[in-house]
């Protein structure tokens, strides 16, 4: 995909024109709090080791005999801690944009929402498939184009405790897009 077509998919639809189809919700609080605590602990350890090495100020870790570059260690520890902190903010919304006849997928980042337009003009049907990962799982939304080619649209995890969400999301998706939506059960083959 060239740069021009990627730019054309970046789309900022006005809030009035988007129709919310699914809000994944955020991770449960019992999961977010320990994850943020681990992330902050990693950031504190990285900062403490670096400050101890460069300035000789101890921040509760005691004397350390660390070999290697503390700056490189700081970057690595911050990189490991970043996903733990991101858990607090992570959320996804799937909206329908009637103006462009496409799905607008918004992902919440650290500072703001990021959105991407997924055009549906060349699609003949949508597929939803549950993919099991450990005890949880992700849902993948894809489109089969008229030429038979498979096109991945987005994946998401649904955290809310609504039992009928799948049927209501499927119905809303069919109604707004005008495309048939096929939901694949766990373990079934879905790619052609």
Secondary structure, 3 states (H helix, E strand, C coil): CCHHHHHHHCCCCCCCCEEEEEECCCCCHHHHHHHHHHHHHHHHHHHHHHHHHHHCCCCCCCCCCCCCCHHHHHHHHHHHHHHHHHCCCCCEEEEEECCCCEEEEEEECCCCEEEEEEECCCEEEEEEEEEEECCEEEEEEEEEECCCCEEEEEEECCCCCCCCHHHHHHHHHHHHHCCEEEEECCCCCCCC
